[in-house]
Amino acid sequence: MIPPDLHSQMLRMLDGELSAGELAALEAELEENPEARKAWQKLSRLHSALEVRFESQANVVQMPVVPID
């Protein structure tokens, strides 16, 4: 299990919220730590899948409901 602060950094990386120094430190950790790298791969795949799903739902035209009497 990875530390909560590392998981938080990964989430911030996905959101583009890390400074250059934080990004370099996280990349170094991911290179050195196989467990962290595996967690990053899972998290980034999930993030990508959710983005694709959200984008596909955002493109759906909402049709008004017409009551039938």
Backbone as CSV, one residue per row, in Angstrom:
resi,resn,N_x,N_y,N_z,CA_x,CA_y,CA_z,C_x,C_y,C_z
1,MET,0.846,-1.182,0.000,0.000,0.000,0.000,0.890,1.243,0.000
2,ILE,0.532,2.188,-0.838,1.338,3.405,-0.912,0.855,4.415,0.129
3,PRO,1.735,5.279,0.588,1.339,6.290,1.577,0.284,7.246,1.015
4,PRO,-0.616,7.728,1.866,-1.670,8.640,1.406,-1.126,9.905,0.728
5,ASP,0.009,10.430,1.206,0.543,11.645,0.592,1.031,11.383,-0.834
6,LEU,1.532,10.182,-1.101,1.962,9.826,-2.447,0.750,9.700,-3.364
7,HIS,-0.302,9.085,-2.858,-1.546,8.967,-3.625,-2.098,10.360,-3.934
8,SER,-2.049,11.232,-2.968,-2.509,12.608,-3.167,-1.696,13.319,-4.241
9,GLN,-0.395,13.103,-4.235,0.457,13.703,-5.266,0.097,13.169,-6.654
10,MET,-0.212,11.894,-6.738,-0.603,11.313,-8.018,-1.881,11.966,-8.535
11,LEU,-2.839,12.165,-7.650,-4.083,12.820,-8.046,-3.825,14.253,-8.505
12,ARG,-2.951,14.945,-7.783,-2.610,16.314,-8.174,-1.891,16.340,-9.513
13,MET,-1.097,15.315,-9.792,-0.413,15.230,-11.082,-1.432,15.078,-12.204
14,LEU,-2.416,14.227,-12.014,-3.453,14.039,-13.020,-4.241,15.311,-13.269
15,ASP,-4.383,16.124,-12.244,-5.109,17.389,-12.366,-4.217,18.538,-12.814
16,GLY,-2.928,18.258,-13.009,-2.002,19.296,-13.461,-1.692,20.334,-12.397
17,GLU,-1.699,19.916,-11.140,-1.531,20.851,-10.030,-0.168,20.767,-9.335
18,LEU,0.771,20.015,-9.870,2.080,19.889,-9.231,3.039,20.949,-9.764
19,SER,3.881,21.448,-8.885,4.950,22.334,-9.327,6.001,21.501,-10.053
20,ALA,6.919,22.165,-10.713,7.980,21.453,-11.435,8.798,20.576,-10.488
21,GLY,9.085,21.086,-9.301,9.848,20.316,-8.321,9.087,19.106,-7.812
22,GLU,7.804,19.295,-7.540,6.971,18.192,-7.072,6.837,17.119,-8.154
23,LEU,6.684,17.569,-9.395,6.566,16.639,-10.514,7.839,15.809,-10.675
24,ALA,8.994,16.466,-10.573,10.273,15.754,-10.688,10.424,14.730,-9.565
25,ALA,10.029,15.114,-8.354,10.138,14.206,-7.207,9.204,13.002,-7.384
26,LEU,7.993,13.244,-7.864,7.047,12.146,-8.070,7.540,11.220,-9.182
27,GLU,8.037,11.783,-10.255,8.562,10.947,-11.338,9.721,10.078,-10.852
28,ALA,10.586,10.638,-10.019,11.702,9.860,-9.466,11.177,8.729,-8.580
29,GLU,10.164,9.026,-7.776,9.567,8.002,-6.904,8.951,6.883,-7.742
30,LEU,8.290,7.242,-8.819,7.664,6.240,-9.676,8.701,5.373,-10.385
31,GLU,9.825,5.949,-10.712,10.900,5.174,-11.341,11.526,4.178,-10.370
32,GLU,11.630,4.572,-9.105,12.330,3.759,-8.102,11.429,2.774,-7.360
33,ASN,10.135,3.035,-7.311,9.236,2.274,-6.454,8.225,1.496,-7.310
34,PRO,8.420,0.188,-7.470,7.511,-0.611,-8.303,6.065,-0.600,-7.811
35,GLU,5.862,-0.586,-6.495,4.503,-0.556,-5.943,3.810,0.760,-6.291
36,ALA,4.545,1.858,-6.170,3.988,3.165,-6.527,3.705,3.236,-8.022
37,ARG,4.593,2.663,-8.819,4.414,2.660,-10.275,3.151,1.888,-10.662
38,LYS,2.929,0.752,-10.020,1.739,-0.051,-10.297,0.473,0.721,-9.903
39,ALA,0.517,1.380,-8.757,-0.628,2.193,-8.315,-0.876,3.335,-9.298
40,TRP,0.210,3.956,-9.794,0.086,5.041,-10.768,-0.569,4.544,-12.057
41,GLN,-0.164,3.368,-12.509,-0.741,2.819,-13.739,-2.237,2.584,-13.590
42,LYS,-2.647,2.024,-12.458,-4.072,1.787,-12.213,-4.836,3.103,-12.146
43,LEU,-4.290,4.047,-11.405,-4.956,5.333,-11.227,-5.063,6.097,-12.540
44,SER,-4.012,6.090,-13.325,-4.053,6.825,-14.596,-5.005,6.165,-15.590
45,ARG,-5.091,4.829,-15.580,-6.064,4.154,-16.451,-7.494,4.501,-16.042
46,LEU,-7.756,4.499,-14.738,-9.077,4.855,-14.241,-9.418,6.296,-14.618
47,HIS,-8.476,7.191,-14.422,-8.682,8.599,-14.750,-9.014,8.757,-16.234
48,SER,-8.277,8.071,-17.091,-8.522,8.141,-18.535,-9.900,7.589,-18.894
49,ALA,-10.262,6.465,-18.293,-11.561,5.859,-18.577,-12.700,6.782,-18.153
50,LEU,-12.545,7.424,-16.999,-13.580,8.342,-16.537,-13.679,9.565,-17.438
51,GLU,-12.548,10.063,-17.918,-12.577,11.200,-18.839,-13.306,10.835,-20.127
52,VAL,-13.012,9.668,-20.666,-13.664,9.223,-21.905,-15.162,9.085,-21.677
53,ARG,-15.527,8.471,-20.569,-16.954,8.283,-20.263,-17.652,9.618,-20.086
54,PHE,-17.029,10.535,-19.356,-17.643,11.840,-19.122,-17.789,12.601,-20.438
55,GLU,-16.761,12.563,-21.284,-16.824,13.265,-22.563,-17.924,12.691,-23.444
56,SER,-18.086,11.374,-23.437,-19.130,10.775,-24.270,-20.514,11.140,-23.748
57,GLN,-20.672,11.247,-22.449,-21.959,11.643,-21.880,-22.235,13.123,-22.124
58,ALA,-21.190,13.945,-22.142,-21.362,15.376,-22.362,-21.807,15.652,-23.791
59,ASN,-21.504,14.743,-24.711,-21.871,14.938,-26.107,-23.270,14.431,-26.442
60,VAL,-23.932,13.822,-25.482,-25.278,13.307,-25.715,-26.252,14.478,-25.672
61,VAL,-27.085,14.576,-26.684,-28.080,15.636,-26.726,-29.230,15.252,-25.810
62,GLN,-29.567,16.147,-24.934,-30.662,15.891,-24.011,-31.981,16.216,-24.721
63,MET,-32.809,15.223,-24.855,-34.105,15.409,-25.504,-35.139,15.661,-24.429
64,PRO,-36.024,16.618,-24.670,-37.069,16.871,-23.674,-38.043,15.694,-23.610
65,VAL,-38.543,15.454,-22.447,-39.518,14.384,-22.250,-40.896,14.940,-22.584
66,VAL,-41.577,14.267,-23.474,-42.924,14.694,-23.870,-43.910,13.702,-23.268
67,PRO,-44.763,14.195,-22.382,-45.732,13.282,-21.779,-46.764,12.815,-22.804
68,ILE,-47.151,11.576,-22.706,-48.175,11.004,-23.590,-49.405,10.737,-22.753
69,ASP,-50.510,11.355,-23.150,-51.759,11.157,-22.413,-52.626,10.104,-23.045
